[in-house]
Amino acid sequence: MAIDAARRKTPTTQTKGSSEAGALASSSSMGSIRAYRDRVKQCEALLKFAVAEEIREILRQEQEHAIDLATALGEDVPAT
Protein backbone atom coordinates (compact mmCIF):
# COMPACT_ATOMS: atom_id res chain seq x y z
CA MET A 1 0.00 0.00 0.00
CA ALA A 2 1.50 3.33 -1.03
CA ILE A 3 1.39 6.25 1.36
CA ASP A 4 0.31 9.56 -0.09
CA ALA A 5 3.22 11.99 0.34
CA ALA A 6 0.86 14.77 1.40
CA ARG A 7 -0.37 12.67 4.34
CA ARG A 8 3.04 12.02 5.88
CA LYS A 9 3.39 13.49 9.33
CA THR A 10 7.15 13.96 9.23
CA PRO A 11 9.01 15.59 6.37
CA THR A 12 11.52 13.50 4.49
CA THR A 13 14.77 14.59 2.95
CA GLN A 14 15.80 13.21 -0.41
CA THR A 15 19.48 12.56 -0.98
CA LYS A 16 21.47 12.34 -4.17
CA GLY A 17 23.82 9.58 -3.10
CA SER A 18 24.96 7.29 -0.34
CA SER A 19 27.54 9.74 1.02
CA GLU A 20 24.90 12.45 1.34
CA ALA A 21 22.55 9.96 2.99
CA GLY A 22 25.31 8.97 5.42
CA ALA A 23 25.99 12.60 6.31
CA LEU A 24 22.27 13.15 6.91
CA ALA A 25 22.05 10.07 9.14
CA SER A 26 25.15 11.15 11.05
CA SER A 27 23.73 14.62 11.63
CA SER A 28 20.43 13.15 12.78
CA SER A 29 22.20 10.79 15.14
CA MET A 30 24.19 13.61 16.74
CA GLY A 31 20.98 15.60 17.24
CA SER A 32 19.43 12.61 18.98
CA ILE A 33 22.44 12.27 21.25
CA ARG A 34 22.18 15.91 22.30
CA ALA A 35 18.45 15.52 22.97
CA TYR A 36 18.94 12.39 25.08
CA ARG A 37 21.64 14.14 27.13
CA ASP A 38 19.18 16.97 27.80
CA ARG A 39 16.52 14.47 28.85
CA VAL A 40 18.89 12.79 31.30
CA LYS A 41 19.60 16.16 32.93
CA GLN A 42 15.89 16.96 33.08
CA CYS A 43 15.06 13.62 34.68
CA GLU A 44 17.78 14.07 37.28
CA ALA A 45 16.54 17.57 38.08
CA LEU A 46 13.10 16.05 38.69
CA LEU A 47 14.68 13.30 40.83
CA LYS A 48 13.51 10.67 38.34
CA PHE A 49 16.71 8.66 38.56
CA ALA A 50 15.27 5.38 37.28
CA VAL A 51 13.99 7.10 34.13
CA ALA A 52 17.37 8.83 33.72
CA GLU A 53 19.10 5.43 33.82
CA GLU A 54 16.79 4.06 31.12
CA ILE A 55 17.48 7.08 28.92
CA ARG A 56 21.23 6.67 29.55
CA GLU A 57 21.01 3.19 28.03
CA ILE A 58 19.27 4.60 24.95
CA LEU A 59 21.93 7.32 24.82
CA ARG A 60 24.68 4.68 24.96
CA GLN A 61 23.08 2.84 22.04
CA GLU A 62 22.78 6.07 20.02
CA GLN A 63 26.44 6.85 20.65
CA GLU A 64 27.44 3.36 19.58
CA HIS A 65 25.32 3.76 16.44
CA ALA A 66 27.00 7.10 15.62
CA ILE A 67 30.44 5.49 15.99
CA ASP A 68 29.45 2.53 13.82
CA LEU A 69 27.98 4.82 11.17
CA ALA A 70 31.09 7.03 11.03
CA THR A 71 33.32 3.96 10.84
CA ALA A 72 31.25 2.45 8.01
CA LEU A 73 31.40 5.72 6.07
CA GLY A 74 35.14 6.10 6.62
CA GLU A 75 34.67 9.34 8.55
CA ASP A 76 36.18 10.55 11.78
CA VAL A 77 34.31 9.30 14.80
CA PRO A 78 32.21 12.20 16.14
CA ALA A 79 33.02 13.59 19.56
CA THR A 80 30.06 12.45 21.64
N, CA, C and O atoms as a Maestro MAE file, in Angstrom:
{
 s_m_m2io_version
 :::
 2.0.0
}

f_m_ct {
 s_m_title
 :::
 protein
 m_atom[320] {
  # First column is atom index #
  i_m_mmod_type
  r_m_x_coord
  r_m_y_coord
  r_m_z_coord
  i_m_residue_number
  s_m_chain_name
  s_m_pdb_residue_name
  s_m_pdb_atom_name
  i_m_atomic_number
  :::
  1 25 0.849 -1.163 0.000 1 A "MET " " N  " 7
  2 3 0.000 0.000 0.000 1 A "MET " " CA " 6
  3 2 0.904 1.238 0.000 1 A "MET " " C  " 6
  4 15 1.769 1.375 0.865 1 A "MET " " O  " 8
  5 25 0.710 2.105 -0.933 2 A "ALA " " N  " 7
  6 3 1.496 3.326 -1.032 2 A "ALA " " CA " 6
  7 2 0.918 4.387 -0.111 2 A "ALA " " C  " 6
  8 15 -0.297 4.496 0.057 2 A "ALA " " O  " 8
  9 25 1.816 5.166 0.480 3 A "ILE " " N  " 7
  10 3 1.394 6.254 1.361 3 A "ILE " " CA " 6
  11 2 1.450 7.549 0.570 3 A "ILE " " C  " 6
  12 15 2.465 7.871 -0.049 3 A "ILE " " O  " 8
  13 25 0.372 8.272 0.596 4 A "ASP " " N  " 7
  14 3 0.308 9.556 -0.086 4 A "ASP " " CA " 6
  15 2 1.286 10.518 0.578 4 A "ASP " " C  " 6
  16 15 1.223 10.719 1.791 4 A "ASP " " O  " 8
  17 25 2.190 11.115 -0.198 5 A "ALA " " N  " 7
  18 3 3.224 11.995 0.343 5 A "ALA " " CA " 6
  19 2 2.634 13.172 1.111 5 A "ALA " " C  " 6
  20 15 3.251 13.652 2.062 5 A "ALA " " O  " 8
  21 25 1.486 13.635 0.730 6 A "ALA " " N  " 7
  22 3 0.862 14.774 1.402 6 A "ALA " " CA " 6
  23 2 0.358 14.401 2.795 6 A "ALA " " C  " 6
  24 15 0.151 15.281 3.630 6 A "ALA " " O  " 8
  25 25 0.160 13.118 3.054 7 A "ARG " " N  " 7
  26 3 -0.374 12.671 4.338 7 A "ARG " " CA " 6
  27 2 0.711 12.321 5.341 7 A "ARG " " C  " 6
  28 15 0.393 12.028 6.493 7 A "ARG " " O  " 8
  29 25 1.963 12.340 4.956 8 A "ARG " " N  " 7
  30 3 3.043 12.020 5.879 8 A "ARG " " CA " 6
  31 2 3.100 13.056 6.983 8 A "ARG " " C  " 6
  32 15 2.932 14.252 6.743 8 A "ARG " " O  " 8
  33 25 3.340 12.581 8.201 9 A "LYS " " N  " 7
  34 3 3.395 13.494 9.333 9 A "LYS " " CA " 6
  35 2 4.769 14.129 9.489 9 A "LYS " " C  " 6
  36 15 4.882 15.264 9.952 9 A "LYS " " O  " 8
  37 25 5.808 13.406 9.105 10 A "THR " " N  " 7
  38 3 7.152 13.959 9.233 10 A "THR " " CA " 6
  39 2 7.732 14.189 7.843 10 A "THR " " C  " 6
  40 15 7.565 13.364 6.945 10 A "THR " " O  " 8
  41 25 8.415 15.320 7.676 11 A "PRO " " N  " 7
  42 3 9.011 15.589 6.375 11 A "PRO " " CA " 6
  43 2 10.178 14.646 6.111 11 A "PRO " " C  " 6
  44 15 10.866 14.221 7.039 11 A "PRO " " O  " 8
  45 25 10.390 14.332 4.873 12 A "THR " " N  " 7
  46 3 11.523 13.499 4.494 12 A "THR " " CA " 6
  47 2 12.498 14.330 3.682 12 A "THR " " C  " 6
  48 15 12.129 15.319 3.048 12 A "THR " " O  " 8
  49 25 13.737 13.909 3.717 13 A "THR " " N  " 7
  50 3 14.766 14.589 2.951 13 A "THR " " CA " 6
  51 2 15.284 13.627 1.903 13 A "THR " " C  " 6
  52 15 15.665 12.502 2.225 13 A "THR " " O  " 8
  53 25 15.303 14.054 0.660 14 A "GLN " " N  " 7
  54 3 15.802 13.212 -0.408 14 A "GLN " " CA " 6
  55 2 17.282 13.484 -0.595 14 A "GLN " " C  " 6
  56 15 17.723 14.633 -0.557 14 A "GLN " " O  " 8
  57 25 18.043 12.424 -0.795 15 A "THR " " N  " 7
  58 3 19.477 12.564 -0.980 15 A "THR " " CA " 6
  59 2 19.854 12.165 -2.399 15 A "THR " " C  " 6
  60 15 19.117 11.454 -3.082 15 A "THR " " O  " 8
  61 25 21.011 12.635 -2.820 16 A "LYS " " N  " 7
  62 3 21.470 12.337 -4.172 16 A "LYS " " CA " 6
  63 2 22.402 11.143 -4.221 16 A "LYS " " C  " 6
  64 15 22.657 10.609 -5.300 16 A "LYS " " O  " 8
  65 25 22.909 10.718 -3.099 17 A "GLY " " N  " 7
  66 3 23.820 9.578 -3.096 17 A "GLY " " CA " 6
  67 2 24.022 9.043 -1.699 17 A "GLY " " C  " 6
  68 15 23.526 9.600 -0.720 17 A "GLY " " O  " 8
  69 25 24.763 7.946 -1.626 18 A "SER " " N  " 7
  70 3 24.961 7.290 -0.337 18 A "SER " " CA " 6
  71 2 25.783 8.140 0.616 18 A "SER " " C  " 6
  72 15 25.548 8.096 1.824 18 A "SER " " O  " 8
  73 25 26.748 8.919 0.109 19 A "SER " " N  " 7
  74 3 27.543 9.741 1.021 19 A "SER " " CA " 6
  75 2 26.688 10.856 1.625 19 A "SER " " C  " 6
  76 15 26.843 11.196 2.798 19 A "SER " " O  " 8
  77 25 25.800 11.415 0.831 20 A "GLU " " N  " 7
  78 3 24.897 12.447 1.342 20 A "GLU " " CA " 6
  79 2 23.920 11.835 2.352 20 A "GLU " " C  " 6
  80 15 23.606 12.453 3.370 20 A "GLU " " O  " 8
  81 25 23.454 10.646 2.072 21 A "ALA " " N  " 7
  82 3 22.551 9.957 2.993 21 A "ALA " " CA " 6
  83 2 23.266 9.655 4.303 21 A "ALA " " C  " 6
  84 15 22.679 9.785 5.378 21 A "ALA " " O  " 8
  85 25 24.526 9.254 4.217 22 A "GLY " " N  " 7
  86 3 25.308 8.974 5.419 22 A "GLY " " CA " 6
  87 2 25.514 10.219 6.255 22 A "GLY " " C  " 6
  88 15 25.423 10.171 7.481 22 A "GLY " " O  " 8
  89 25 25.794 11.338 5.594 23 A "ALA " " N  " 7
  90 3 25.986 12.595 6.311 23 A "ALA " " CA " 6
  91 2 24.691 13.011 6.998 23 A "ALA " " C  " 6
  92 15 24.715 13.504 8.125 23 A "ALA " " O  " 8
  93 25 23.571 12.816 6.329 24 A "LEU " " N  " 7
  94 3 22.273 13.151 6.909 24 A "LEU " " CA " 6
  95 2 21.994 12.272 8.128 24 A "LEU " " C  " 6
  96 15 21.529 12.764 9.157 24 A "LEU " " O  " 8
  97 25 22.274 10.986 8.015 25 A "ALA " " N  " 7
  98 3 22.054 10.066 9.136 25 A "ALA " " CA " 6
  99 2 22.967 10.413 10.306 25 A "ALA " " C  " 6
  100 15 22.551 10.347 11.462 25 A "ALA " " O  " 8
  101 25 24.203 10.781 10.010 26 A "SER " " N  " 7
  102 3 25.149 11.150 11.053 26 A "SER " " CA " 6
  103 2 24.684 12.407 11.785 26 A "SER " " C  " 6
  104 15 24.750 12.475 13.012 26 A "SER " " O  " 8
  105 25 24.220 13.386 11.040 27 A "SER " " N  " 7
  106 3 23.727 14.625 11.630 27 A "SER " " CA " 6
  107 2 22.507 14.349 12.506 27 A "SER " " C  " 6
  108 15 22.379 14.902 13.599 27 A "SER " " O  " 8
  109 25 21.629 13.505 12.026 28 A "SER " " N  " 7
  110 3 20.429 13.152 12.783 28 A "SER " " CA " 6
  111 2 20.800 12.429 14.069 28 A "SER " " C  " 6
  112 15 20.210 12.680 15.120 28 A "SER " " O  " 8
  113 25 21.764 11.546 13.988 29 A "SER " " N  " 7
  114 3 22.197 10.786 15.144 29 A "SER " " CA " 6
  115 2 22.792 11.707 16.211 29 A "SER " " C  " 6
  116 15 22.535 11.528 17.401 29 A "SER " " O  " 8
  117 25 23.584 12.689 15.785 30 A "MET " " N  " 7
  118 3 24.192 13.614 16.742 30 A "MET " " CA " 6
  119 2 23.116 14.486 17.402 30 A "MET " " C  " 6
  120 15 23.229 14.820 18.582 30 A "MET " " O  " 8
  121 25 22.096 14.846 16.661 31 A "GLY " " N  " 7
  122 3 20.984 15.600 17.244 31 A "GLY " " CA " 6
  123 2 20.249 14.781 18.290 31 A "GLY " " C  " 6
  124 15 19.842 15.305 19.327 31 A "GLY " " O  " 8
  125 25 20.080 13.501 18.014 32 A "SER " " N  " 7
  126 3 19.431 12.608 18.975 32 A "SER " " CA " 6
  127 2 20.256 12.487 20.247 32 A "SER " " C  " 6
  128 15 19.713 12.484 21.352 32 A "SER " " O  " 8
  129 25 21.556 12.386 20.086 33 A "ILE " " N  " 7
  130 3 22.441 12.266 21.247 33 A "ILE " " CA " 6
  131 2 22.320 13.503 22.136 33 A "ILE " " C  " 6
  132 15 22.221 13.388 23.358 33 A "ILE " " O  " 8
  133 25 22.327 14.681 21.519 34 A "ARG " " N  " 7
  134 3 22.181 15.913 22.299 34 A "ARG " " CA " 6
  135 2 20.834 15.939 23.038 34 A "ARG " " C  " 6
  136 15 20.763 16.331 24.203 34 A "ARG " " O  " 8
  137 25 19.789 15.524 22.355 35 A "ALA " " N  " 7
  138 3 18.453 15.524 22.969 35 A "ALA " " CA " 6
  139 2 18.381 14.547 24.140 35 A "ALA " " C  " 6
  140 15 17.800 14.870 25.176 35 A "ALA " " O  " 8
  141 25 18.960 13.364 23.991 36 A "TYR " " N  " 7
  142 3 18.942 12.393 25.084 36 A "TYR " " CA " 6
  143 2 19.746 12.893 26.279 36 A "TYR " " C  " 6
  144 15 19.354 12.674 27.425 36 A "TYR " " O  " 8
  145 25 20.867 13.562 26.020 37 A "ARG " " N  " 7
  146 3 21.644 14.141 27.135 37 A "ARG " " CA " 6
  147 2 20.803 15.161 27.903 37 A "ARG " " C  " 6
  148 15 20.817 15.195 29.133 37 A "ARG " " O  " 8
  149 25 20.073 15.988 27.157 38 A "ASP " " N  " 7
  150 3 19.185 16.967 27.800 38 A "ASP " " CA " 6
  151 2 18.126 16.272 28.636 38 A "ASP " " C  " 6
  152 15 17.823 16.709 29.747 38 A "ASP " " O  " 8
  153 25 17.560 15.191 28.111 39 A "ARG " " N  " 7
  154 3 16.516 14.466 28.846 39 A "ARG " " CA " 6
  155 2 17.055 13.862 30.132 39 A "ARG " " C  " 6
  156 15 16.366 13.859 31.152 39 A "ARG " " O  " 8
  157 25 18.285 13.347 30.095 40 A "VAL " " N  " 7
  158 3 18.890 12.789 31.304 40 A "VAL " " CA " 6
  159 2 18.996 13.880 32.370 40 A "VAL " " C  " 6
  160 15 18.641 13.659 33.528 40 A "VAL " " O  " 8
  161 25 19.480 15.045 31.981 41 A "LYS " " N  " 7
  162 3 19.604 16.162 32.934 41 A "LYS " " CA " 6
  163 2 18.240 16.560 33.489 41 A "LYS " " C  " 6
  164 15 18.107 16.827 34.683 41 A "LYS " " O  " 8
  165 25 17.235 16.600 32.628 42 A "GLN " " N  " 7
  166 3 15.892 16.958 33.078 42 A "GLN " " CA " 6
  167 2 15.346 15.936 34.071 42 A "GLN " " C  " 6
  168 15 14.761 16.303 35.090 42 A "GLN " " O  " 8
  169 25 15.538 14.669 33.772 43 A "CYS " " N  " 7
  170 3 15.061 13.617 34.679 43 A "CYS " " CA " 6
  171 2 15.751 13.710 36.036 43 A "CYS " " C  " 6
  172 15 15.112 13.564 37.078 43 A "CYS " " O  " 8
  173 25 17.056 13.954 36.016 44 A "GLU " " N  " 7
  174 3 17.783 14.067 37.281 44 A "GLU " " CA " 6
  175 2 17.310 15.280 38.084 44 A "GLU " " C  " 6
  176 15 17.198 15.214 39.308 44 A "GLU " " O  " 8
  177 25 17.038 16.371 37.398 45 A "ALA " " N  " 7
  178 3 16.542 17.569 38.082 45 A "ALA " " CA " 6
  179 2 15.190 17.302 38.742 45 A "ALA " " C  " 6
  180 15 14.870 17.893 39.774 45 A "ALA " " O  " 8
  181 25 14.406 16.416 38.145 46 A "LEU " " N  " 7
  182 3 13.097 16.052 38.693 46 A "LEU " " CA " 6
  183 2 13.178 14.872 39.659 46 A "LEU " " C  " 6
  184 15 12.159 14.368 40.132 46 A "LEU " " O  " 8
  185 25 14.419 14.437 39.945 47 A "LEU " " N  " 7
  186 3 14.681 13.303 40.832 47 A "LEU " " CA " 6
  187 2 14.086 11.998 40.298 47 A "LEU " " C  " 6
  188 15 13.716 11.113 41.069 47 A "LEU " " O  " 8
  189 25 14.001 11.893 38.997 48 A "LYS " " N  " 7
  190 3 13.507 10.673 38.344 48 A "LYS " " CA " 6
  191 2 14.713 9.855 37.883 48 A "LYS " " C  " 6
  192 15 14.974 9.724 36.687 48 A "LYS " " O  " 8
  193 25 15.442 9.306 38.860 49 A "PHE " " N  " 7
  194 3 16.711 8.659 38.559 49 A "PHE " " CA " 6
  195 2 16.550 7.360 37.774 49 A "PHE " " C  " 6
  196 15 17.398 7.034 36.943 49 A "PHE " " O  " 8
  197 25 15.485 6.623 38.023 50 A "ALA " " N  " 7
  198 3 15.268 5.380 37.279 50 A "ALA " " CA " 6
  199 2 15.022 5.676 35.797 50 A "ALA " " C  " 6
  200 15 15.530 4.968 34.927 50 A "ALA " " O  " 8
  201 25 14.256 6.701 35.519 51 A "VAL " " N  " 7
  202 3 13.991 7.096 34.128 51 A "VAL " " CA " 6
  203 2 15.288 7.580 33.476 51 A "VAL " " C  " 6
  204 15 15.558 7.270 32.316 51 A "VAL " " O  " 8
  205 25 16.088 8.340 34.228 52 A "ALA " " N  " 7
  206 3 17.370 8.825 33.716 52 A "ALA " " CA " 6
  207 2 18.270 7.656 33.331 52 A "ALA " " C  " 6
  208 15 18.956 7.714 32.310 52 A "ALA " " O  " 8
  209 25 18.275 6.609 34.128 53 A "GLU " " N  " 7
  210 3 19.098 5.430 33.817 53 A "GLU " " CA " 6
  211 2 18.630 4.741 32.540 53 A "GLU " " C  " 6
  212 15 19.449 4.291 31.739 53 A "GLU " " O  " 8
  213 25 17.323 4.659 32.351 54 A "GLU " " N  " 7
  214 3 16.793 4.064 31.117 54 A "GLU " " CA " 6
  215 2 17.200 4.896 29.903 54 A "GLU " " C  " 6
  216 15 17.587 4.348 28.870 54 A "GLU " " O  " 8
  217 25 17.112 6.197 30.028 55 A "ILE " " N  " 7
  218 3 17.481 7.077 28.917 55 A "ILE " " CA " 6
  219 2 18.984 7.009 28.662 55 A "ILE " " C  " 6
  220 15 19.423 7.111 27.517 55 A "ILE " " O  " 8
  221 25 19.783 6.835 29.732 56 A "ARG " " N  " 7
  222 3 21.232 6.672 29.549 56 A "ARG " " CA " 6
  223 2 21.547 5.452 28.677 56 A "ARG " " C  " 6
  224 15 22.467 5.487 27.860 56 A "ARG " " O  " 8
  225 25 20.787 4.390 28.855 57 A "GLU " " N  " 7
  226 3 21.011 3.191 28.027 57 A "GLU " " CA " 6
  227 2 20.686 3.488 26.569 57 A "GLU " " C  " 6
  228 15 21.417 3.062 25.674 57 A "GLU " " O  " 8
  229 25 19.614 4.204 26.324 58 A "ILE " " N  " 7
  230 3 19.272 4.600 24.946 58 A "ILE " " CA " 6
  231 2 20.361 5.511 24.398 58 A "ILE " " C  " 6
  232 15 20.751 5.386 23.237 58 A "ILE " " O  " 8
  233 25 20.851 6.419 25.219 59 A "LEU " " N  " 7
  234 3 21.934 7.318 24.820 59 A "LEU " " CA " 6
  235 2 23.183 6.523 24.445 59 A "LEU " " C  " 6
  236 15 23.830 6.814 23.439 59 A "LEU " " O  " 8
  237 25 23.518 5.518 25.257 60 A "ARG " " N  " 7
  238 3 24.679 4.680 24.962 60 A "ARG " " CA " 6
  239 2 24.526 3.994 23.609 60 A "ARG " " C  " 6
  240 15 25.481 3.919 22.836 60 A "ARG " " O  " 8
  241 25 23.332 3.497 23.324 61 A "GLN " " N  " 7
  242 3 23.076 2.840 22.041 61 A "GLN " " CA " 6
  243 2 23.185 3.826 20.878 61 A "GLN " " C  " 6
  244 15 23.721 3.487 19.824 61 A "GLN " " O  " 8
  245 25 22.681 5.032 21.068 62 A "GLU " " N  " 7
  246 3 22.779 6.066 20.023 62 A "GLU " " CA " 6
  247 2 24.237 6.432 19.751 62 A "GLU " " C  " 6
  248 15 24.633 6.613 18.600 62 A "GLU " " O  " 8
  249 25 25.032 6.542 20.815 63 A "GLN " " N  " 7
  250 3 26.442 6.852 20.647 63 A "GLN " " CA " 6
  251 2 27.161 5.733 19.906 63 A "GLN " " C  " 6
  252 15 27.985 5.987 19.027 63 A "GLN " " O  " 8
  253 25 26.846 4.508 20.262 64 A "GLU " " N  " 7
  254 3 27.439 3.358 19.577 64 A "GLU " " CA " 6
  255 2 27.049 3.368 18.095 64 A "GLU " " C  " 6
  256 15 27.874 3.085 17.225 64 A "GLU " " O  " 8
  257 25 25.796 3.693 17.823 65 A "HIS " " N  " 7
  258 3 25.321 3.764 16.439 65 A "HIS " " CA " 6
  259 2 26.076 4.846 15.667 65 A "HIS " " C  " 6
  260 15 26.466 4.625 14.520 65 A "HIS " " O  " 8
  261 25 26.284 6.010 16.279 66 A "ALA " " N  " 7
  262 3 27.000 7.104 15.622 66 A "ALA " " CA " 6
  263 2 28.439 6.688 15.296 66 A "ALA " " C  " 6
  264 15 28.958 7.011 14.228 66 A "ALA " " O  " 8
  265 25 29.073 5.974 16.223 67 A "ILE " " N  " 7
  266 3 30.438 5.494 15.990 67 A "ILE " " CA " 6
  267 2 30.458 4.479 14.857 67 A "ILE " " C  " 6
  268 15 31.312 4.547 13.973 67 A "ILE " " O  " 8
  269 25 29.524 3.541 14.881 68 A "ASP " " N  " 7
  270 3 29.449 2.528 13.823 68 A "ASP " " CA " 6
  271 2 29.189 3.164 12.463 68 A "ASP " " C  " 6
  272 15 29.786 2.761 11.464 68 A "ASP " " O  " 8
  273 25 28.313 4.141 12.419 69 A "LEU " " N  " 7
  274 3 27.981 4.822 11.174 69 A "LEU " " CA " 6
  275 2 29.202 5.552 10.616 69 A "LEU " " C  " 6
  276 15 29.508 5.440 9.429 69 A "LEU " " O  " 8
  277 25 29.894 6.297 11.469 70 A "ALA " " N  " 7
  278 3 31.091 7.025 11.028 70 A "ALA " " CA " 6
  279 2 32.157 6.062 10.533 70 A "ALA " " C  " 6
  280 15 32.818 6.320 9.527 70 A "ALA " " O  " 8
  281 25 32.323 4.955 11.239 71 A "THR " " N  " 7
  282 3 33.315 3.956 10.840 71 A "THR " " CA " 6
  283 2 32.957 3.362 9.479 71 A "THR " " C  " 6
  284 15 33.827 3.206 8.622 71 A "THR " " O  " 8
  285 25 31.690 3.033 9.279 72 A "ALA " " N  " 7
  286 3 31.248 2.446 8.012 72 A "ALA " " CA " 6
  287 2 31.419 3.415 6.844 72 A "ALA " " C  " 6
  288 15 31.673 2.997 5.714 72 A "ALA " " O  " 8
  289 25 31.278 4.705 7.121 73 A "LEU " " N  " 7
  290 3 31.397 5.720 6.068 73 A "LEU " " CA " 6
  291 2 32.831 6.201 5.886 73 A "LEU " " C  " 6
  292 15 33.110 7.015 5.006 73 A "LEU " " O  " 8
  293 25 33.742 5.698 6.718 74 A "GLY " " N  " 7
  294 3 35.142 6.102 6.619 74 A "GLY " " CA " 6
  295 2 35.375 7.518 7.107 74 A "GLY " " C  " 6
  296 15 36.309 8.181 6.656 74 A "GLY " " O  " 8
  297 25 34.553 7.984 8.008 75 A "GLU " " N  " 7
  298 3 34.668 9.341 8.545 75 A "GLU " " CA " 6
  299 2 35.290 9.294 9.924 75 A "GLU " " C  " 6
  300 15 35.399 8.232 10.536 75 A "GLU " " O  " 8
  301 25 35.699 10.462 10.407 76 A "ASP " " N  " 7
  302 3 36.181 10.555 11.776 76 A "ASP " " CA " 6
  303 2 35.016 10.277 12.715 76 A "ASP " " C  " 6
  304 15 33.878 10.673 12.462 76 A "ASP " " O  " 8
  305 25 35.332 9.588 13.804 77 A "VAL " " N  " 7
  306 3 34.308 9.298 14.797 77 A "VAL " " CA " 6
  307 2 33.929 10.604 15.475 77 A "VAL " " C  " 6
  308 15 34.809 11.322 15.949 77 A "VAL " " O  " 8
  309 25 32.634 10.934 15.533 78 A "PRO " " N  " 7
  310 3 32.210 12.199 16.143 78 A "PRO " " CA " 6
  311 2 32.507 12.230 17.631 78 A "PRO " " C  " 6
  312 15 32.448 11.206 18.311 78 A "PRO " " O  " 8
  313 25 32.827 13.417 18.127 79 A "ALA " " N  " 7
  314 3 33.016 13.589 19.559 79 A "ALA " " CA " 6
  315 2 31.640 13.575 20.201 79 A "ALA " " C  " 6
  316 15 30.823 14.460 19.946 79 A "ALA " " O  " 8
  317 25 31.382 12.579 21.027 80 A "THR " " N  " 7
  318 3 30.061 12.450 21.640 80 A "THR " " CA " 6
  319 2 30.075 12.776 23.092 80 A "THR " " C  " 6
  320 15 29.036 12.714 23.749 80 A "THR " " O  " 8
  :::
 }
 m_bond[319] {
  # First column is bond index #
  i_m_from
  i_m_to
  i_m_order
  :::
  1 1 2 1
  2 2 3 1
  3 3 4 2
  4 3 5 1
  5 5 6 1
  6 6 7 1
  7 7 8 2
  8 7 9 1
  9 9 10 1
  10 10 11 1
  11 11 12 2
  12 11 13 1
  13 13 14 1
  14 14 15 1
  15 15 16 2
  16 15 17 1
  17 17 18 1
  18 18 19 1
  19 19 20 2
  20 19 21 1
  21 21 22 1
  22 22 23 1
  23 23 24 2
  24 23 25 1
  25 25 26 1
  26 26 27 1
  27 27 28 2
  28 27 29 1
  29 29 30 1
  30 30 31 1
  31 31 32 2
  32 31 33 1
  33 33 34 1
  34 34 35 1
  35 35 36 2
  36 35 37 1
  37 37 38 1
  38 38 39 1
  39 39 40 2
  40 39 41 1
  41 41 42 1
  42 42 43 1
  43 43 44 2
  44 43 45 1
  45 45 46 1
  46 46 47 1
  47 47 48 2
  48 47 49 1
  49 49 50 1
  50 50 51 1
  51 51 52 2
  52 51 53 1
  53 53 54 1
  54 54 55 1
  55 55 56 2
  56 55 57 1
  57 57 58 1
  58 58 59 1
  59 59 60 2
  60 59 61 1
  61 61 62 1
  62 62 63 1
  63 63 64 2
  64 63 65 1
  65 65 66 1
  66 66 67 1
  67 67 68 2
  68 67 69 1
  69 69 70 1
  70 70 71 1
  71 71 72 2
  72 71 73 1
  73 73 74 1
  74 74 75 1
  75 75 76 2
  76 75 77 1
  77 77 78 1
  78 78 79 1
  79 79 80 2
  80 79 81 1
  81 81 82 1
  82 82 83 1
  83 83 84 2
  84 83 85 1
  85 85 86 1
  86 86 87 1
  87 87 88 2
  88 87 89 1
  89 89 90 1
  90 90 91 1
  91 91 92 2
  92 91 93 1
  93 93 94 1
  94 94 95 1
  95 95 96 2
  96 95 97 1
  97 97 98 1
  98 98 99 1
  99 99 100 2
  100 99 101 1
  101 101 102 1
  102 102 103 1
  103 103 104 2
  104 103 105 1
  105 105 106 1
  106 106 107 1
  107 107 108 2
  108 107 109 1
  109 109 110 1
  110 110 111 1
  111 111 112 2
  112 111 113 1
  113 113 114 1
  114 114 115 1
  115 115 116 2
  116 115 117 1
  117 117 118 1
  118 118 119 1
  119 119 120 2
  120 119 121 1
  121 121 122 1
  122 122 123 1
  123 123 124 2
  124 123 125 1
  125 125 126 1
  126 126 127 1
  127 127 128 2
  128 127 129 1
  129 129 130 1
  130 130 131 1
  131 131 132 2
  132 131 133 1
  133 133 134 1
  134 134 135 1
  135 135 136 2
  136 135 137 1
  137 137 138 1
  138 138 139 1
  139 139 140 2
  140 139 141 1
  141 141 142 1
  142 142 143 1
  143 143 144 2
  144 143 145 1
  145 145 146 1
  146 146 147 1
  147 147 148 2
  148 147 149 1
  149 149 150 1
  150 150 151 1
  151 151 152 2
  152 151 153 1
  153 153 154 1
  154 154 155 1
  155 155 156 2
  156 155 157 1
  157 157 158 1
  158 158 159 1
  159 159 160 2
  160 159 161 1
  161 161 162 1
  162 162 163 1
  163 163 164 2
  164 163 165 1
  165 165 166 1
  166 166 167 1
  167 167 168 2
  168 167 169 1
  169 169 170 1
  170 170 171 1
  171 171 172 2
  172 171 173 1
  173 173 174 1
  174 174 175 1
  175 175 176 2
  176 175 177 1
  177 177 178 1
  178 178 179 1
  179 179 180 2
  180 179 181 1
  181 181 182 1
  182 182 183 1
  183 183 184 2
  184 183 185 1
  185 185 186 1
  186 186 187 1
  187 187 188 2
  188 187 189 1
  189 189 190 1
  190 190 191 1
  191 191 192 2
  192 191 193 1
  193 193 194 1
  194 194 195 1
  195 195 196 2
  196 195 197 1
  197 197 198 1
  198 198 199 1
  199 199 200 2
  200 199 201 1
  201 201 202 1
  202 202 203 1
  203 203 204 2
  204 203 205 1
  205 205 206 1
  206 206 207 1
  207 207 208 2
  208 207 209 1
  209 209 210 1
  210 210 211 1
  211 211 212 2
  212 211 213 1
  213 213 214 1
  214 214 215 1
  215 215 216 2
  216 215 217 1
  217 217 218 1
  218 218 219 1
  219 219 220 2
  220 219 221 1
  221 221 222 1
  222 222 223 1
  223 223 224 2
  224 223 225 1
  225 225 226 1
  226 226 227 1
  227 227 228 2
  228 227 229 1
  229 229 230 1
  230 230 231 1
  231 231 232 2
  232 231 233 1
  233 233 234 1
  234 234 235 1
  235 235 236 2
  236 235 237 1
  237 237 238 1
  238 238 239 1
  239 239 240 2
  240 239 241 1
  241 241 242 1
  242 242 243 1
  243 243 244 2
  244 243 245 1
  245 245 246 1
  246 246 247 1
  247 247 248 2
  248 247 249 1
  249 249 250 1
  250 250 251 1
  251 251 252 2
  252 251 253 1
  253 253 254 1
  254 254 255 1
  255 255 256 2
  256 255 257 1
  257 257 258 1
  258 258 259 1
  259 259 260 2
  260 259 261 1
  261 261 262 1
  262 262 263 1
  263 263 264 2
  264 263 265 1
  265 265 266 1
  266 266 267 1
  267 267 268 2
  268 267 269 1
  269 269 270 1
  270 270 271 1
  271 271 272 2
  272 271 273 1
  273 273 274 1
  274 274 275 1
  275 275 276 2
  276 275 277 1
  277 277 278 1
  278 278 279 1
  279 279 280 2
  280 279 281 1
  281 281 282 1
  282 282 283 1
  283 283 284 2
  284 283 285 1
  285 285 286 1
  286 286 287 1
  287 287 288 2
  288 287 289 1
  289 289 290 1
  290 290 291 1
  291 291 292 2
  292 291 293 1
  293 293 294 1
  294 294 295 1
  295 295 296 2
  296 295 297 1
  297 297 298 1
  298 298 299 1
  299 299 300 2
  300 299 301 1
  301 301 302 1
  302 302 303 1
  303 303 304 2
  304 303 305 1
  305 305 306 1
  306 306 307 1
  307 307 308 2
  308 307 309 1
  309 309 310 1
  310 310 311 1
  311 311 312 2
  312 311 313 1
  313 313 314 1
  314 314 315 1
  315 315 316 2
  316 315 317 1
  317 317 318 1
  318 318 319 1
  319 319 320 2
  :::
 }
}
